[in-house]
């Protein structure tokens, strides 16, 4: 199927009769790396089904080829006149969604979609999401299928690979070795305050790492777990050697949706982090799309050796129940902060009036 689409894309990219689905990040309010790429893979499903040419273009935080370059098809905007893809869409978002989400997918909606030459979207639907007119993705094979789709579209910029390999040599020596990695999404980057650390969850993740390491013959005392996290305060402690059985490259995490690249290097480090996660033999994941993206980049062995950081018996990534649990926790914290603020204001008013 993918090779058939490659032949179609190669033959028709610049045809006067071609129709296009264009995923962009040209403005603010784009998603993070994992959510953008999962949307790209969903749009590839659409492009295959509806025989449309997939084009991908980022300007934030920098052009996409600084991070990912074309692999089997050329999805760049090369060869088109300036402004070719900047005209307004001729169908509405609601009409587009009628063909792509849980909507009825009526013949009328499909005909309208098929009658438009170009549709430009930020497109962040999960890759394996159900859509009325698209072939279903088997949930049990979604990670493997997603990896095929990712590697069909992308390869890493060579600079990122070189920097990632340099970090691995610094951490583990000159020869490639098996290691366990852990992606911990903690939500602290670009935040004005630090999220609480739940020590029991840290212990659960480390116990899981011990279990995975034992299965592949790795001694964590000799070859510690490689940690990638957006919890920069903790990451800096690990980098200083303050935390036994953990190591991390000297990288300060960023979120690509939170900035514009005066210098592209710090944002390339986002993909360096992904690279070193993807080179691991086993991976402990968070519910984040970043974890899923690392798996898509990884080896076939990695696709069968990953566990949720809180549930070492589960290989779920981006677990919806876990996401709702975290959301409810943040909402409770916000309510508590509001209540504490109101109580403090009330006490201040009482003192003022007394």
C-alpha positions as a Markdown table, in Angstrom:
| # | Residue | x | y | z |
|---|---|---|---|---|
| 1 | Unk | 0.0 | 0.0 | 0.0 |
| 2 | Unk | 2.7 | 2.5 | 1.0 |
| 3 | Unk | 4.8 | 1.7 | -2.1 |
| 4 | Unk | 1.7 | 2.1 | -4.3 |
| 5 | Unk | 1.2 | 5.5 | -2.7 |
| 6 | Unk | 4.9 | 6.4 | -3.3 |
| 7 | Unk | 4.5 | 5.7 | -7.0 |
| 8 | Unk | 1.3 | 7.8 | -7.1 |
| 9 | Unk | 2.9 | 10.7 | -5.2 |
| 10 | Unk | 6.1 | 10.6 | -7.3 |
| 11 | Unk | 4.1 | 10.7 | -10.5 |
| 12 | Unk | 1.5 | 13.3 | -9.5 |
| 13 | Unk | 3.1 | 15.8 | -7.1 |
| 14 | Unk | 3.2 | 18.6 | -9.7 |
| 15 | Unk | 0.4 | 17.4 | -11.9 |
| 16 | Unk | -2.1 | 20.2 | -12.9 |
| 17 | Unk | -4.8 | 17.7 | -11.8 |
| 18 | Unk | -3.3 | 16.9 | -8.4 |
| 19 | Unk | -5.2 | 17.4 | -5.2 |
| 20 | Unk | -3.4 | 18.2 | -2.0 |
| 21 | Unk | -3.7 | 17.7 | 1.8 |
| 22 | Unk | -1.2 | 20.2 | 3.4 |
| 23 | Unk | -0.2 | 19.9 | 7.0 |
| 24 | Unk | 1.4 | 23.2 | 8.3 |
| 25 | Unk | 2.7 | 24.9 | 11.3 |
| 26 | Unk | 3.0 | 28.5 | 10.1 |
| 27 | Unk | 1.5 | 30.4 | 13.1 |
| 28 | Unk | 1.3 | 30.2 | 16.8 |
| 29 | Unk | -0.8 | 27.6 | 18.6 |
| 30 | Unk | 0.8 | 24.6 | 16.9 |
| 31 | Unk | 1.1 | 21.4 | 18.9 |
| 32 | Unk | 4.2 | 19.7 | 20.3 |
| 33 | Unk | 6.4 | 17.3 | 18.3 |
| 34 | Unk | 4.6 | 14.1 | 19.1 |
| 35 | Unk | 1.1 | 15.5 | 18.5 |
| 36 | Unk | 2.2 | 17.2 | 15.2 |
| 37 | Unk | 3.7 | 14.0 | 13.8 |
| 38 | Unk | 0.8 | 11.8 | 14.9 |
| 39 | Unk | -1.4 | 14.2 | 12.9 |
| 40 | Unk | 0.9 | 13.9 | 9.9 |
| 41 | Unk | 0.5 | 10.1 | 10.0 |
| 42 | Unk | -3.3 | 10.4 | 10.2 |
| 43 | Unk | -3.2 | 12.7 | 7.1 |
| 44 | Unk | -1.1 | 10.2 | 5.3 |
| 45 | Unk | -3.9 | 7.7 | 5.9 |
| 46 | Unk | -6.3 | 10.2 | 4.4 |
| 47 | Unk | -4.0 | 11.0 | 1.4 |
| 48 | Unk | -3.7 | 7.3 | 0.6 |
| 49 | Unk | -7.5 | 6.7 | 0.8 |
| 50 | Unk | -8.5 | 9.7 | -1.2 |
| 51 | Unk | -5.6 | 9.8 | -3.6 |
| 52 | Unk | -4.3 | 13.2 | -2.6 |
| 53 | Unk | -0.8 | 14.5 | -2.5 |
| 54 | Unk | 0.5 | 15.0 | 1.1 |
| 55 | Unk | 2.6 | 18.1 | 1.6 |
| 56 | Unk | 4.2 | 19.0 | 5.0 |
| 57 | Unk | 5.5 | 22.5 | 5.9 |
| 58 | Unk | 6.6 | 24.0 | 9.2 |
| 59 | Unk | 8.0 | 27.5 | 9.9 |
| 60 | Unk | 7.7 | 27.2 | 13.7 |
| 61 | Unk | 10.0 | 26.9 | 15.5 |
| 62 | Unk | 12.0 | 26.4 | 12.2 |
| 63 | Unk | 11.6 | 24.7 | 8.9 |
| 64 | Unk | 10.9 | 21.0 | 9.3 |
| 65 | Unk | 14.0 | 19.8 | 7.4 |
| 66 | Unk | 16.1 | 21.1 | 10.3 |
| 67 | Unk | 14.6 | 18.2 | 12.2 |
| 68 | Unk | 13.2 | 15.6 | 9.8 |
| 69 | Unk | 13.9 | 15.2 | 6.1 |
| 70 | Unk | 12.0 | 13.3 | 3.4 |
| 71 | Unk | 12.5 | 9.6 | 3.2 |
| 72 | Unk | 10.5 | 7.7 | 0.5 |
| 73 | Unk | 8.4 | 10.6 | -0.8 |
| 74 | Unk | 9.2 | 14.3 | -1.2 |
| 75 | Unk | 6.6 | 16.0 | 1.0 |
| 76 | Unk | 8.2 | 19.5 | 0.7 |
| 77 | Unk | 6.8 | 22.5 | -1.0 |
| 78 | Unk | 9.7 | 22.6 | -3.6 |
| 79 | Unk | 8.7 | 23.2 | -7.2 |
| 80 | Unk | 5.5 | 25.2 | -6.5 |
| 81 | Unk | 4.9 | 28.9 | -7.2 |
| 82 | Unk | 5.1 | 31.3 | -4.2 |
| 83 | Unk | 1.7 | 31.5 | -2.5 |
| 84 | Unk | 0.4 | 28.3 | -4.1 |
| 85 | Unk | -0.8 | 26.9 | -0.8 |
| 86 | Unk | -1.7 | 30.1 | 1.0 |
| 87 | Unk | -5.2 | 30.6 | -0.6 |
| 88 | Unk | -8.2 | 30.2 | 1.7 |
| 89 | Unk | -9.6 | 26.7 | 1.9 |
| 90 | Unk | -12.7 | 26.1 | -0.2 |
| 91 | Unk | -14.3 | 23.8 | 2.3 |
| 92 | Unk | -14.9 | 24.5 | 6.0 |
| 93 | Unk | -13.4 | 22.7 | 8.9 |
| 94 | Unk | -16.8 | 21.2 | 9.6 |
| 95 | Unk | -17.0 | 19.9 | 6.1 |
| 96 | Unk | -13.4 | 18.5 | 6.3 |
| 97 | Unk | -14.3 | 16.8 | 9.6 |
| 98 | Unk | -17.3 | 15.2 | 8.1 |
| 99 | Unk | -15.0 | 13.0 | 6.0 |
| 100 | Unk | -12.3 | 12.4 | 8.7 |
| 101 | Unk | -13.9 | 12.1 | 12.1 |
| 102 | Unk | -16.8 | 10.1 | 13.6 |
| 103 | Unk | -19.2 | 12.0 | 11.3 |
| 104 | Unk | -21.5 | 10.3 | 8.9 |
| 105 | Unk | -19.1 | 10.4 | 6.0 |
| 106 | Unk | -22.0 | 10.9 | 3.6 |
| 107 | Unk | -21.5 | 10.7 | -0.2 |
| 108 | Unk | -22.2 | 14.4 | -0.3 |
| 109 | Unk | -19.5 | 15.2 | 2.2 |
| 110 | Unk | -17.0 | 13.0 | 0.4 |
| 111 | Unk | -17.9 | 14.5 | -3.0 |
| 112 | Unk | -17.3 | 18.0 | -1.6 |
| 113 | Unk | -14.0 | 17.0 | -0.2 |
| 114 | Unk | -13.0 | 15.3 | -3.4 |
| 115 | Unk | -13.9 | 18.4 | -5.3 |
| 116 | Unk | -11.4 | 20.7 | -3.6 |
| 117 | Unk | -7.9 | 21.0 | -5.0 |
| 118 | Unk | -6.2 | 22.0 | -1.7 |
| 119 | Unk | -6.9 | 21.7 | 1.9 |
| 120 | Unk | -4.5 | 23.2 | 4.5 |
| 121 | Unk | -4.7 | 22.2 | 8.1 |
| 122 | Unk | -2.6 | 21.8 | 11.3 |
| 123 | Unk | -4.1 | 18.4 | 11.5 |
| 124 | Unk | -3.3 | 16.8 | 14.9 |
| 125 | Unk | -5.7 | 13.8 | 14.9 |
| 126 | Unk | -4.2 | 10.7 | 16.6 |
| 127 | Unk | -2.7 | 8.5 | 13.9 |
| 128 | Unk | -4.9 | 5.4 | 14.8 |
| 129 | Unk | -8.1 | 7.4 | 15.4 |
| 130 | Unk | -11.3 | 6.0 | 13.9 |
| 131 | Unk | -12.6 | 7.7 | 10.8 |
| 132 | Unk | -15.8 | 6.8 | 9.1 |
| 133 | Unk | -14.4 | 6.2 | 5.6 |
| 134 | Unk | -10.8 | 5.2 | 6.4 |
| 135 | Unk | -9.7 | 1.5 | 6.9 |
| 136 | Unk | -9.4 | 0.8 | 10.6 |
| 137 | Unk | -6.0 | 0.5 | 12.4 |
| 138 | Unk | -5.8 | -2.6 | 14.5 |
| 139 | Unk | -5.2 | -1.2 | 18.1 |
| 140 | Unk | -2.9 | -4.2 | 18.8 |
| 141 | Unk | -0.6 | -3.3 | 15.9 |
| 142 | Unk | -1.0 | 0.5 | 16.0 |
| 143 | Unk | 2.6 | 1.1 | 17.2 |
| 144 | Unk | 4.1 | -1.1 | 14.5 |
| 145 | Unk | 1.9 | 0.3 | 11.8 |
| 146 | Unk | 2.7 | 3.9 | 12.9 |
| 147 | Unk | 6.4 | 3.1 | 12.8 |
| 148 | Unk | 6.0 | 1.9 | 9.2 |
| 149 | Unk | 4.2 | 5.1 | 8.3 |
| 150 | Unk | 6.7 | 7.3 | 10.1 |
| 151 | Unk | 9.7 | 5.7 | 8.4 |
| 152 | Unk | 8.0 | 5.9 | 5.1 |
| 153 | Unk | 7.8 | 9.7 | 5.5 |
| 154 | Unk | 10.8 | 10.7 | 7.5 |
| 155 | Unk | 14.4 | 10.3 | 8.4 |
| 156 | Unk | 16.3 | 12.4 | 11.0 |
| 157 | Unk | 18.4 | 15.3 | 10.0 |
| 158 | Unk | 22.0 | 14.1 | 10.0 |
| 159 | Unk | 23.1 | 16.8 | 12.4 |
| 160 | Unk | 20.6 | 15.4 | 15.0 |
| 161 | Unk | 21.9 | 11.8 | 14.5 |
| 162 | Unk | 25.5 | 13.0 | 14.9 |
| 163 | Unk | 24.8 | 14.9 | 18.1 |
| 164 | Unk | 22.7 | 12.0 | 19.5 |
| 165 | Unk | 25.6 | 9.6 | 18.9 |
| 166 | Unk | 28.0 | 11.9 | 20.5 |
| 167 | Unk | 25.8 | 12.0 | 23.7 |
| 168 | Unk | 25.6 | 8.2 | 23.7 |
| 169 | Unk | 29.4 | 7.8 | 23.4 |
| 170 | Unk | 29.8 | 10.3 | 26.3 |
| 171 | Unk | 27.3 | 8.4 | 28.5 |
| 172 | Unk | 28.0 | 4.7 | 27.6 |
| 173 | Unk | 31.4 | 4.6 | 25.9 |
| 174 | Unk | 32.6 | 4.3 | 22.3 |
| 175 | Unk | 30.8 | 1.1 | 21.3 |
| 176 | Unk | 27.0 | 0.7 | 20.9 |
| 177 | Unk | 25.4 | -1.0 | 23.9 |
| 178 | Unk | 21.9 | -2.1 | 25.0 |
| 179 | Unk | 20.4 | 0.3 | 27.5 |
| 180 | Unk | 17.1 | 1.1 | 29.1 |
| 181 | Unk | 15.6 | 4.6 | 28.6 |
| 182 | Unk | 12.8 | 6.4 | 30.3 |
| 183 | Unk | 10.8 | 9.3 | 29.0 |
| 184 | Unk | 9.2 | 11.1 | 31.8 |
| 185 | Unk | 6.7 | 13.8 | 30.9 |
| 186 | Unk | 6.4 | 16.1 | 33.9 |
| 187 | Unk | 5.0 | 19.3 | 32.4 |
| 188 | Unk | 7.5 | 21.7 | 33.9 |
| 189 | Unk | 9.2 | 23.2 | 30.8 |
| 190 | Unk | 8.1 | 26.8 | 30.2 |
| 191 | Unk | 5.9 | 26.8 | 33.4 |
| 192 | Unk | 6.2 | 29.5 | 36.0 |
| 193 | Unk | 6.1 | 26.9 | 38.8 |
| 194 | Unk | 7.3 | 23.4 | 39.5 |
| 195 | Unk | 4.8 | 20.5 | 39.4 |
| 196 | Unk | 4.9 | 18.3 | 42.5 |
| 197 | Unk | 7.0 | 15.2 | 42.5 |
| 198 | Unk | 5.3 | 12.0 | 43.6 |
| 199 | Unk | 8.1 | 9.9 | 45.0 |
| 200 | Unk | 6.1 | 6.6 | 44.9 |
| 201 | Unk | 5.7 | 7.1 | 41.1 |
| 202 | Unk | 9.4 | 7.6 | 40.8 |
| 203 | Unk | 10.0 | 4.4 | 42.7 |
| 204 | Unk | 7.5 | 2.5 | 40.4 |
| 205 | Unk | 9.3 | 3.7 | 37.3 |
| 206 | Unk | 12.7 | 2.6 | 38.7 |
| 207 | Unk | 11.3 | -0.8 | 39.6 |
| 208 | Unk | 10.0 | -1.2 | 36.1 |
| 209 | Unk | 13.5 | -0.2 | 34.8 |
| 210 | Unk | 15.1 | -2.9 | 36.9 |
| 211 | Unk | 12.7 | -5.5 | 35.5 |
| 212 | Unk | 13.3 | -4.5 | 31.9 |
| 213 | Unk | 17.0 | -4.3 | 32.4 |
| 214 | Unk | 17.1 | -7.8 | 33.9 |
| 215 | Unk | 15.3 | -9.1 | 30.8 |
| 216 | Unk | 18.0 | -7.9 | 28.5 |
| 217 | Unk | 21.0 | -8.6 | 30.8 |
| 218 | Unk | 21.8 | -5.0 | 31.7 |
| 219 | Unk | 23.1 | -4.1 | 35.2 |
| 220 | Unk | 21.8 | -0.6 | 36.1 |
| 221 | Unk | 24.7 | -0.1 | 38.5 |
| 222 | Unk | 27.1 | -0.4 | 35.6 |
| 223 | Unk | 24.8 | 1.1 | 32.8 |
| 224 | Unk | 22.2 | 3.4 | 34.3 |
| 225 | Unk | 18.8 | 4.2 | 32.9 |
| 226 | Unk | 18.9 | 7.0 | 30.3 |
| 227 | Unk | 16.4 | 9.7 | 31.4 |
| 228 | Unk | 14.8 | 12.2 | 29.1 |
| 229 | Unk | 12.4 | 14.5 | 30.8 |
| 230 | Unk | 11.0 | 18.0 | 30.7 |
| 231 | Unk | 11.5 | 18.2 | 34.5 |
| 232 | Unk | 14.6 | 20.2 | 34.0 |
| 233 | Unk | 15.4 | 20.7 | 37.8 |
| 234 | Unk | 15.5 | 17.0 | 38.3 |
| 235 | Unk | 17.3 | 16.4 | 35.0 |
| 236 | Unk | 20.1 | 18.8 | 36.0 |
| 237 | Unk | 20.4 | 16.8 | 39.3 |
| 238 | Unk | 20.8 | 13.6 | 37.3 |
| 239 | Unk | 23.4 | 15.2 | 35.0 |
| 240 | Unk | 25.5 | 16.2 | 38.0 |
| 241 | Unk | 25.5 | 12.5 | 39.2 |
| 242 | Unk | 23.2 | 13.2 | 42.2 |
| 243 | Unk | 20.8 | 10.3 | 41.4 |
| 244 | Unk | 22.0 | 6.7 | 41.4 |
| 245 | Unk | 21.1 | 4.4 | 38.5 |
| 246 | Unk | 20.0 | 7.4 | 36.2 |
| 247 | Unk | 22.0 | 9.3 | 33.6 |
| 248 | Unk | 21.0 | 12.0 | 31.1 |
| 249 | Unk | 22.6 | 14.0 | 28.3 |
| 250 | Unk | 23.5 | 17.6 | 29.0 |
| 251 | Unk | 20.4 | 19.0 | 27.3 |
| 252 | Unk | 17.9 | 21.5 | 28.7 |
| 253 | Unk | 14.5 | 20.3 | 27.5 |
| 254 | Unk | 12.2 | 22.6 | 25.5 |
| 255 | Unk | 8.8 | 22.3 | 23.9 |
| 256 | Unk | 8.8 | 23.2 | 20.2 |
| 257 | Unk | 5.4 | 24.7 | 20.4 |
| 258 | Unk | 6.6 | 27.4 | 22.8 |
| 259 | Unk | 9.0 | 29.4 | 20.8 |
| 260 | Unk | 10.5 | 30.7 | 17.6 |
| 261 | Unk | 14.1 | 29.8 | 16.8 |
| 262 | Unk | 16.6 | 32.6 | 17.1 |
| 263 | Unk | 18.9 | 29.7 | 17.1 |
| 264 | Unk | 17.7 | 26.3 | 15.8 |
| 265 | Unk | 20.1 | 24.3 | 18.0 |
| 266 | Unk | 18.1 | 24.2 | 21.2 |
| 267 | Unk | 15.0 | 23.0 | 19.3 |
| 268 | Unk | 17.1 | 20.4 | 17.4 |
| 269 | Unk | 17.9 | 19.1 | 20.9 |
| 270 | Unk | 14.2 | 18.1 | 21.2 |
| 271 | Unk | 14.9 | 15.6 | 18.4 |
| 272 | Unk | 18.3 | 14.6 | 19.8 |
| 273 | Unk | 16.3 | 13.6 | 22.9 |
| 274 | Unk | 13.9 | 11.6 | 20.7 |
| 275 | Unk | 16.9 | 10.0 | 18.9 |
| 276 | Unk | 18.5 | 8.7 | 22.0 |
| 277 | Unk | 15.2 | 7.4 | 23.3 |
| 278 | Unk | 14.7 | 5.6 | 20.0 |
| 279 | Unk | 18.1 | 3.9 | 20.1 |
| 280 | Unk | 17.3 | 2.2 | 23.5 |
| 281 | Unk | 16.7 | -1.5 | 23.8 |
| 282 | Unk | 13.7 | -1.0 | 26.1 |
| 283 | Unk | 11.8 | 2.2 | 26.9 |
| 284 | Unk | 9.6 | 3.3 | 29.8 |
| 285 | Unk | 7.0 | 5.6 | 28.4 |
| 286 | Unk | 4.7 | 8.4 | 29.6 |
| 287 | Unk | 1.2 | 9.0 | 28.2 |
| 288 | Unk | 2.8 | 11.7 | 26.0 |
| 289 | Unk | 2.8 | 11.7 | 22.2 |
| 290 | Unk | 6.6 | 12.3 | 22.6 |
| 291 | Unk | 6.9 | 8.7 | 23.9 |
| 292 | Unk | 5.0 | 7.3 | 21.0 |
| 293 | Unk | 7.1 | 9.3 | 18.5 |
| 294 | Unk | 10.3 | 7.8 | 20.1 |
| 295 | Unk | 8.8 | 4.3 | 19.6 |
| 296 | Unk | 8.0 | 5.0 | 16.0 |
| 297 | Unk | 11.6 | 6.1 | 15.4 |
| 298 | Unk | 12.9 | 3.0 | 17.1 |
| 299 | Unk | 14.0 | -0.5 | 16.2 |
| 300 | Unk | 11.7 | -3.5 | 15.8 |
| 301 | Unk | 13.1 | -4.8 | 19.2 |
| 302 | Unk | 12.1 | -1.5 | 20.9 |
| 303 | Unk | 8.5 | -1.9 | 19.5 |
| 304 | Unk | 8.2 | -5.0 | 21.6 |
| 305 | Unk | 10.0 | -3.8 | 24.7 |
| 306 | Unk | 8.3 | -0.8 | 26.2 |
| 307 | Unk | 6.2 | -0.3 | 29.3 |
| 308 | Unk | 4.1 | 2.4 | 30.9 |
| 309 | Unk | 6.0 | 4.1 | 33.7 |
| 310 | Unk | 3.2 | 3.6 | 36.3 |
| 311 | Unk | 2.0 | 0.2 | 35.0 |
| 312 | Unk | 4.9 | -2.1 | 34.2 |
| 313 | Unk | 2.6 | -4.8 | 33.1 |
| 314 | Unk | 1.1 | -2.6 | 30.3 |
| 315 | Unk | 2.6 | -1.5 | 27.0 |
| 316 | Unk | 0.0 | 1.3 | 26.5 |
| 317 | Unk | 1.3 | 4.6 | 25.2 |
| 318 | Unk | -0.7 | 7.8 | 25.5 |
| 319 | Unk | -3.1 | 6.0 | 27.9 |
| 320 | Unk | -6.4 | 7.9 | 27.8 |
| 321 | Unk | -7.4 | 6.9 | 31.3 |
| 322 | Unk | -4.0 | 8.1 | 32.6 |
| 323 | Unk | -4.4 | 11.4 | 30.8 |
| 324 | Unk | -7.8 | 12.0 | 32.4 |
| 325 | Unk | -6.3 | 11.1 | 35.8 |
| 326 | Unk | -3.6 | 13.7 | 35.3 |
| 327 | Unk | -6.1 | 16.3 | 34.1 |
| 328 | Unk | -8.3 | 15.7 | 37.2 |
| 329 | Unk | -5.3 | 16.0 | 39.4 |
| 330 | Unk | -4.3 | 19.4 | 37.8 |
| 331 | Unk | -7.9 | 20.6 | 38.1 |
| 332 | Unk | -8.0 | 19.7 | 41.8 |
| 333 | Unk | -4.7 | 21.6 | 42.4 |
| 334 | Unk | -6.1 | 24.6 | 40.6 |
| 335 | Unk | -9.3 | 24.5 | 42.8 |
| 336 | Unk | -7.2 | 24.2 | 45.9 |
| 337 | Unk | -5.0 | 27.1 | 44.8 |
| 338 | Unk | -8.1 | 29.2 | 44.1 |
| 339 | Unk | -9.6 | 28.3 | 47.5 |
| 340 | Unk | -6.4 | 29.1 | 49.3 |
| 341 | Unk | -6.2 | 32.4 | 47.5 |
| 342 | Unk | -9.8 | 33.2 | 48.4 |
| 343 | Unk | -9.1 | 32.3 | 52.1 |
| 344 | Unk | -6.0 | 34.5 | 52.2 |
| 345 | Unk | -7.9 | 37.4 | 50.6 |
| 346 | Unk | -10.7 | 37.0 | 53.2 |
| 347 | Unk | -8.2 | 37.0 | 56.1 |
| 348 | Unk | -6.6 | 40.1 | 54.7 |
| 349 | Unk | -10.0 | 41.8 | 54.4 |
| 350 | Unk | -10.9 | 40.8 | 58.0 |
| 351 | Unk | -7.6 | 42.3 | 59.3 |
| 352 | Unk | -8.2 | 45.5 | 57.2 |
| 353 | Unk | -11.7 | 45.9 | 58.6 |
| 354 | Unk | -10.9 | 45.2 | 62.2 |
